[in-house]
Amino acid sequence: MSATPSASLDRVRRPHGPAHHLHALVAVAGRELTKFVRQRGRLFSALVRPSLWLLVFAAGFQNVFGVSIVPPYDTYIEYQVYVVPGLAAMVLLFNGMQSSLAMVYDREMGMMRLLLTAPLPRWYLLLCKLVAGTVLSVLQVYAFLIVALLFGVDVPLIGWLYALPALVLGGLMLGAVGLLLSVHVKQLENFAGTMNFVIFPMFFVSSALYPLWKLQESGAEAVYQVARFNPFTHVVEAIRFSMYGQFNGLAYAVVGGTLVVVFVLAVVGYDPQRGLLRKAPRGGPP
């Protein structure tokens, strides 16, 4: 006896096994990697910004920002050494925003609609996009660390391995922020303004370029308190401590907690029944 149409539909809707989920993850990640390889200037542009900070600004500020002996350092260090974790986090931040820009573009082109109608949970499909972007972010961070090594910046090589969990967690969290932004940014033209109001405050009001005690010492108490609660600060500190074989539990807790909250909000936002995307475009059908 042949199966009825309803039975066939039930088989399509039936939850798939781990192999199918893994295949979906590989497919989404493979697409992102293929796009990255074809865009040959993307890696170069991703390395220019942190390299300029490392080679030009850090050299100019060498005698301006003295770094005291504070954890995780057990001796005085050069300013170039101090900013490397912050610049690595910068790569994660900008690539996370770049991924959100790509999602806005995919939504305008209809690719997101095709992806989200796949027979898999919506949260898992978004997680696949998030993991794919994080893989690219981490690869770009290690490319930047190679550049820093070539220019003689003294960062322990074993610290590259120690920092991997912090880089992955930080990349996921910042990518989730970009994912949430892509819910609200409806058009590509609005993305530049969003970057100005999100990326630059997160980066500059943090410990990426200067220790927080410098802000407090200079009397900028309000900025100091904002920087303390900035999740990006904790991404930087998680990377910084990990590079020297130390575990900063507070930083990992804040980054992990922010990741969960932001990702849940993004999933809700992409749910047409509950989230922001349920609203029809102006002038469209009700």
C-alpha positions in Angstrom: 0.0 0.0 0.0 1.4 3.4 -1.0 1.9 6.0 1.7 -0.8 8.7 2.0 0.2 12.4 1.4 -0.2 13.1 5.1 2.1 10.3 6.0 4.7 11.5 3.6 4.4 15.0 5.1 4.9 13.6 8.6 8.1 11.9 7.4 9.4 15.2 6.1 8.5 17.0 9.3 9.9 14.2 11.5 13.0 15.3 13.5 16.2 14.3 11.8 19.2 12.5 13.5 22.6 13.9 14.5 24.0 13.0 11.1 21.5 15.3 9.3 22.3 18.1 11.8 26.0 17.7 11.2 25.5 17.8 7.5 23.6 21.0 7.8 26.3 22.6 9.9 29.0 21.5 7.4 27.0 22.8 4.5 26.4 26.3 6.1 30.0 26.5 7.2 31.3 25.4 3.8 29.2 28.1 2.1 30.7 30.8 4.4 34.3 29.5 3.8 33.7 29.4 0.1 32.5 33.0 0.1 35.5 34.0 2.1 38.0 32.3 -0.2 36.4 33.9 -3.3 36.6 37.4 -1.7 40.4 37.5 -1.7 40.6 41.0 -0.3 38.5 40.2 2.7 41.4 38.7 4.7 43.7 41.6 3.8 41.1 44.2 4.8 40.5 42.3 8.1 44.2 42.4 8.9 44.9 46.0 7.9 42.9 47.6 10.8 44.5 45.7 13.7 47.9 45.8 12.0 47.8 49.6 11.7 46.9 49.9 15.4 49.8 47.5 16.3 52.5 49.0 14.1 51.6 52.7 14.0 49.4 53.8 16.9 51.0 51.5 19.4 54.4 52.7 18.4 53.3 56.3 18.9 51.6 55.6 22.2 54.5 53.5 23.5 55.7 56.3 25.9 52.2 57.6 26.7 50.5 54.5 28.1 52.8 52.8 30.6 51.4 49.4 31.8 52.0 48.6 35.4 52.5 45.0 36.7 48.9 43.9 36.8 47.5 40.4 36.2 48.1 38.4 34.1 51.5 40.1 33.6 54.3 39.5 36.2 56.6 42.1 34.8 56.5 45.4 32.9 55.5 44.9 29.3 55.7 47.0 26.1 52.5 48.7 25.0 52.5 46.6 21.8 52.3 43.4 23.9 49.4 44.9 25.9 47.2 45.7 22.9 47.5 42.4 21.1 44.6 40.7 23.0 42.5 43.8 22.4 43.3 43.8 18.7 42.6 40.1 18.5 39.2 40.9 20.0 38.8 43.7 17.5 39.1 41.2 14.7 36.3 39.1 16.3 34.1 42.2 16.7 34.4 43.5 13.2 34.0 40.1 11.6 30.9 39.5 13.8 29.4 42.7 12.4 30.5 41.7 8.9 28.6 38.5 9.3 25.5 40.4 10.3 25.9 42.6 7.2 26.0 39.4 5.1 22.8 38.2 6.8 21.0 41.4 6.0 22.2 41.0 2.4 21.1 37.3 2.3 17.7 38.4 3.6 17.2 41.0 0.9 18.3 38.4 -1.7 15.9 35.8 -0.3 18.7 33.4 0.9 17.7 33.6 4.5 14.1 32.6 3.7 15.4 29.5 2.0 17.7 28.7 4.8 15.1 29.1 7.6 12.5 27.0 5.7 14.8 24.0 5.9 13.4 21.0 7.9 15.5 21.8 11.0 14.9 23.9 14.1 15.2 27.6 13.5 17.5 28.0 16.4 19.8 25.3 15.1 20.0 26.9 11.6 20.9 30.3 13.2 23.5 28.5 15.4 25.0 27.1 12.2 25.4 30.6 10.8 26.9 31.7 14.1 29.4 28.9 14.2 30.4 29.4 10.6 31.1 33.1 11.2 33.1 32.2 14.4 35.3 29.8 12.5 36.2 32.6 10.0 36.8 35.0 12.9 39.2 32.7 14.7 41.1 32.0 11.6 41.5 35.7 11.0 42.7 36.2 14.5 45.5 33.6 14.1 46.4 35.3 10.8 46.8 38.6 12.8 48.9 36.8 15.5 51.2 35.7 12.7 51.6 39.3 11.6 52.3 40.3 15.2 54.9 37.6 15.5 56.6 38.7 12.3 56.9 42.2 13.6 58.6 41.0 16.8 55.7 41.4 19.3 56.5 39.1 22.2 53.4 37.0 22.7 53.9 33.4 24.0 53.4 30.9 21.2 51.8 28.5 23.7 49.4 31.3 24.5 47.9 30.9 21.0 46.6 27.5 22.0 45.5 28.5 25.5 43.5 31.4 24.0 41.5 29.2 21.6 38.5 28.6 24.0 38.4 32.4 24.7 38.5 33.2 21.0 35.7 30.8 20.2 33.5 31.9 23.1 34.2 35.6 22.3 33.6 35.0 18.6 30.3 33.3 19.3 29.1 36.1 21.6 30.1 39.0 19.2 28.6 37.0 16.3 25.4 36.7 18.3 25.3 40.5 18.8 25.6 40.8 15.1 22.9 38.3 14.6 20.6 40.3 16.9 21.4 43.5 15.0 20.5 41.8 11.7 17.0 41.4 13.1 16.6 45.1 13.5 18.6 46.4 10.5 16.1 46.1 7.6 18.2 47.5 4.8 21.9 47.6 3.9 21.9 51.4 3.8 21.2 51.5 7.6 24.1 49.3 8.5 26.8 52.0 8.6 24.9 54.0 11.2 24.4 50.9 13.3 28.2 50.2 13.2 28.9 53.7 14.5 26.5 53.2 17.5 27.5 49.7 18.3 31.1 48.8 17.2 33.0 51.9 18.1 31.6 52.4 21.6 32.1 48.7 22.4 35.7 48.9 21.2 36.9 52.2 22.6 35.1 52.0 26.0 36.9 48.8 26.9 40.2 47.6 28.1 41.3 46.8 24.5 43.6 49.9 24.1 44.3 50.9 27.7 44.0 49.4 31.2 40.8 50.3 33.0 42.7 51.6 36.0 44.0 54.4 33.6 40.4 55.6 33.2 39.8 55.6 36.9 43.1 57.3 37.6 42.3 60.1 35.2 39.0 60.8 36.9 36.7 59.4 34.1 34.7 57.4 36.6 31.6 57.2 34.5 33.5 55.9 31.5 35.3 53.4 33.8 32.0 52.0 35.1 30.6 51.7 31.6 33.8 49.9 30.5 33.5 47.5 33.5 30.1 46.4 32.3 30.9 46.3 28.6 30.8 42.6 27.5 33.6 43.4 25.0 35.9 44.2 27.9 35.4 40.7 29.2 36.1 39.2 25.8 39.4 41.1 25.8 40.3 40.0 29.3 39.4 36.4 28.7 41.8 36.4 25.7 44.4 38.3 27.6 44.5 36.0 30.6 44.3 32.9 28.5 47.3 33.9 26.5 49.3 33.6 29.7 47.8 30.4 30.8 45.5 31.9 33.4 41.7 31.5 33.7 39.6 34.6 34.3 36.3 33.1 35.6 34.4 36.4 35.7 35.3 37.2 32.1 34.2 33.7 30.9 30.9 34.0 32.9 30.0 37.4 31.5 30.8 36.4 27.9 29.0 33.1 28.2 25.9 34.7 29.9 25.8 37.5 27.3 26.0 34.9 24.5 23.0 32.9 25.8 20.9 36.0 26.3 21.7 37.7 23.0 21.3 34.4 21.0 17.9 33.7 22.6 16.8 37.3 21.7 18.0 36.8 18.1 16.2 33.5 17.8 13.0 35.1 19.0 13.5 37.9 16.6 13.8 35.5 13.7 10.6 33.7 14.7 7.8 35.0 12.5 5.2 33.9 15.1 6.7 35.7 18.1 9.6 37.9 17.0 10.1 41.2 15.2 10.1 39.6 11.7 6.4 38.8 12.1 5.6 42.4 11.1 4.8 42.8 7.5 6.7 45.4 5.5 5.0 48.8 5.2 2.7 48.8 2.3 2.6 45.0 2.1 -0.2 42.6 2.8 -1.5 42.5 6.4 
